[in-house]
Amino acid sequence: MIEGWSVVPERVAVDAAGPNAEVVHGDGVTFAYGADALVVIVDAGDRPHGNAVDNANTLMLREPLPSEATEWISSKNKSNQPLFGFVKMADGCLALGELYQAVSTYRGMDPYTGEEGSLTSAKLTWRERLPPELLDTVRPTPALPLPGIGWLDDVPQDLTRALRSFLTAWYADVPVAPGAPHRAAMKLPTPLLAFHDIAAGREEILGRQDFIEPLDEVEYLDDEPLVVLATENQGVWVALIDPTDDDPVVWYDGGPERLRERERLSGFLLQFALNEAVSTSPFTGFATVTPESLDRFVEDLVPVPLQPMRVPGDPTRHWVAPGLVVMAADYGESGIWLSVGSRQRSALRPLRSRLDWERFNG
């Protein structure tokens, strides 16, 4: 067996599959399948939406994948063959060792046979994490321009302008899709209408973790003059407002009794956007921390000057830096859940060694 972190010629990496192995090529990836093993060789490079090393012990495969490769992965799973990983570099292939399929997604399942459909993605992991210098070699991180934090200056006097500035810069890389604007069946508060105006053509802004209701789906509750503003992804809570108020109180409904959010609608919408920025960014980190380690972590970050939010934990607080949003949700005895997110991997680089991360791909 080839030792981990050793660099071998590509022919040697392919031969790890066994004699007379079949070989197919995909986008930035090569597969070799033989009697001994399935071998995956990804090209070095930072491809957040393609086939590449994602972090220190994770390799991602994403569609479109060669049909032969998806069949080989299925056959390997049934026969318990080993799966070996390599990264193709200029001077040879770096051996990652044996890979394990942590998470896989498929296009669907045949309801009659129970057979899974085509593989759409696979998260492959290995046991020993790549040292930082090797990770930087196989996944070099480009330094891209980062959105600034000048929008914080508007928070004390114009939350809607701050929200617009933050969202416009944060999602600058997301193209605006054409389409007719949605219309509400009733008069709604100005901050909510502004939020939908910013989000027009970019559904990501309405939420991927939790969700702001589309304008044309905002309706009154059956028995009182409140409307549902937002919903939690598993239905734990819905957020309610009085649509006749210019900047209404936000109420959470879903527990034994309704809970009032500390900030009114305009502040809630900015905090919602910050939560989503953390939760749905392509580059993230997560760790459970103590109050003391949180204080040390945020020493050089800028706090968002709003009252703590009540969800997802109470309290939930936010800090920012260029291209970066940090969220700390206090879950009491379960600890403080610290999450960081960015749309540019380089923004997370300074945080790599600050904590013992449970998940981190910066």
N, C-alpha and C positions, 0 to 999 in steps of 0.2 A: 504494500500500500504506500502511496506517495505521501511523504510527510507534509503536514500542514505548514503553510507559508513558504514552502519551497517553490522555486520557479523552474518550470520544465518546458521543453519544446511542445508546441501544440500537438504534434504527432503522438507524444507520450501521453498527453492528457486524453486524446481520443482513444488511445489503446487501453486506457483504464476501463473502457466498456467491455473489453474482450476482443478476441481475434475476429477479423472480418466484420467489424461493427458497421452498422448503417449510420450515415451522417446526413443531417439536413440543416439548413441555415435559415434563420429568421432575422428580424430587425435587431441588430446588435447582439445576437445570440446564436450559438451553434449547439446542436444536440447530437449526441452519439449514443446508439443503443446496440448492445450486444448481449452475449450470453452471461457476462459477469455483472454488468451494471448499466445504469443510465447515467450519462455524463452531460452536464450543462456547463457551457463555457460562455460567459457574458463578456462583452467588450468593456474595457475600462472607460469611465466617463460618467458624468452626472446627467442622467435622463430620468427626471422625476415621474414622467408619464410613460416610460418605456421599460425595456428589459435592462436591468442594471443592479449593482449593489446599492441598497437603500441606506443601510446603516452598518454599524460595526459587526453585526451578526445576522443580517437579513439581506436576501437577494429576492428581487421581485420579477416575476414573469407576467406579462400583460398581453392581451390580444392586440393584433392578430398574431396567432402562433401557428406554425406549420401543423397541418392536420396529423402528420406522422408523429410529431412530438406529443400532441395531446393523447394519441393512442398509446404511445410508449409510456407516458406517465400513468395512464390507467392500467396498463399491463404490469408495470413495475409495482404498483400498489397491490395488485392481486397476487403477485408472485413473491412479494417482500424482497425484491431485489434492492441492493443499495443504490443510492443516488449520490454522485460525487460532483462537487462544484469547483470551477476554476474561473479566474478572471484573466482575459487576454490582454496583455500589455505589450509594449514595444519589444521587450527583451524576452518574452515567453509568457507562459500561463502560470499565474499564482494559484497554488492549490489551497482551497478553502477547507478541504476535508469532506466528510459525509454530511449531506444536507437532509433536513427533515421537513416534510410538508406541514407547516403550521396552520395555514388557512388557505382554502381554495374556493373559488366561486365558479359556478357553471351556468350556462345559458338557460338551462331548464331540465326537466326530467320527463321521460316518456311515461305517461300515466298508465300505460298498459304493461310495459316491461320493467318499469322502475329504473331503467338505464339513465344515467346522467347525460345531459347534453354536452356541448363542447365547452372546454375549459376557457374561461375568460381571464382569470388571474390566479396566481399562486404565490404565496409568501413562503419562501424557503429559508430555513434558519440553520445555523451550525453552532456548536457548543462554545468554542473559545473565541472571544471577541477579537476582531482585528485591532492591533495596536494603532494609535492615532496616526502615526507616520505612514503606515501601510494603507489605512483607510483614505488618507489624503492622496495617496498615489493611485489607488484604483477608482476613487470617486472624487476627483479634483473639483473644488467648489468655486465657480466663477464669482467674482465680486461685482454685483449688479447695483445700480442706483436704488436707494431705499426711500420709501415715502417718509416724509418728515412728520414732526409732531406739533407743527405750528397751530393746528386746529385746537389744541388745548387752550390757547389764549381766548378763544371764543366761548369756552364752556361757562364761565361765570355770568355772561350777559346774553348769549344767543346760542342756546343748545342746538337748535335746528341748523344754524350755519356751521357749527362745529361738526355735527353729524354729516352734513353734506360734504364738508372738506375731507373728513376722515374716510368716508365710503368712496368718494371719487378717487382719492389717491390709492387707497388699499386695493380696490378692484380695477385699477387702471389697465391691467392686462386682460380684462374680460371684455370681449366685444359686445356691443349693444345690439341685440337681435331686433329686427323690425317687427312691428305688430301693433294692432290697435290697442290703445290704452283701456284698462278696465275702468268701469264706472261703479260708484257705490249707489245703493238704493236710498241713501239718506245723507243728510249733512254730517260730515265728520270733522274732528278737530284738525286744525292746520298742521300740527306736527306730524300727524299720521298721513295726511295727504302729501306732505313734503317727502316723507319717507318713501311712499309709493312712487312719487315722481323721480326720486333718485334711483329707485330700483327698476324703473321701467326698462324692459328689454334685458335685464340681468337678474334672472330668478334667484341666483345664488344669494343675493342680498336679502331676500325674504326668509332665508334660513334653510339649512340642511340638517342641523341638529334639532333645533326647535323652529317654530314656524310662525311668521306673521301672516294672518289671514289675507288672502287676495281681496281686493276692494269689492269685487262683485259677489263675494261670499260672506260679507259682513252682515249679520242679521241680529235682530233683537232676540233676547231670551223670551221664552213663552210667557213668563209670569212677572217680568219686571223690566224697567226701561234701561237695561244695560246690554251692550253688545260684546261678543267675543273678539278680542284683539289678537291674541296669540295662543298657541297650543304647545304643550310639551310633547316631545317625540313619542313617549309611551302613554300619553294621556293622563299623566300624574296630575297635571293642573291645566287650567285654561286661565288666561288673563282677561279681565273684564274692565270696561270703561263706560262712563256715561258720555255718549257721543255729542250731547248738547253743550258740554263744557269746553272751553277753549283749550285748556291744558289739564285734562281730568286726572283724578286719582286712579291708580291701577290696582285692581284687586285680583288676588289669586283664589281660584275656586277649585277645590279638589281634596281638601283635608276636612277635618271635623268642623272647622269654621273658616270663613273667608279671612285672608291675610292681606293687609294693606302694604303695598310697596312703599319704600321710603321716598323715592323720587316720583314726581308726577310723570305723565306720559312722555314729555320731551326728554327727560333724563332716562327714563326706562328704555326708550328707543335707542339711545346712544349706548347704554349698557348692553342691551340685546345685541347690537351690532358688534360690540367688543367680544362678547361671549362667542358669537358665531365666528368671528375672525380667528379666535383661538382654536375652537373645536373643529373647524372645517378646513384649516390651512393645510397645504401639502407638507409643510415642515413643522413638526411639533415635538414637544417634550412633555413628559409627565413624571411627577414624583410626589410621594406623600411626605410632608415635612412637618416639623415642629414650629411653634411661633418664633423661636430663637433663630432657627435656620432660615425661615422666611424673611425675618428682618435683615439678616446678613445678605440674603440673595438679592433683595430689592434696593440695597443701599445706593446704587448708582442709577436706578431707574426713576422715572417721573410718575408720581401717583396721579390718577385721574381724579380731579376734585369734585367728586359726587359722593353722596352718602352710600354706604355699602348696600349692595343688592341682596335680596332675600333668596334668589335662586342662582345656581343650582344648590348651593349650601348657604346657610345664614350665619355669619355674613359672607358675601362674595365681594372681593375688592379687585381693582385693576391697576396695573402700572404699564407704562409704555416706554419705548425707545424707538429710534428710527427703524421702521420696518418690522417692529416687534410689538406684540401685545401679550401681557402676562395676566393670568387670572388665578386668584387663590380663593377657593371655596372651602369654608370651614364646616366639617361634618362631625364636630364634637369628638366623641370617643374614637371615631374612625380616622381622625387626624385632619390635617389641612391638605386638600388636593391641589397641588400647584401644577398649572398647565401653561405652556408657552406656545405661541404660534406665529408663523411668518409665511409670506408668499415668496420669500427669497431665502434660500438655505443659508446664505452667508450671514444673515442677521442672527442666526442661532449659534454660529461658530464661537463667539466669546463665552457662551454659556456651557460649552461642552464639558468642562471639568469642574463646574461650580457645584454640582450635586451628583449623588449616586443615582442617576436617572433610571427609572423603571422602563421607560420608553423614550427614545431620543433619536432623531434622524437628521440632526444638524451637523 
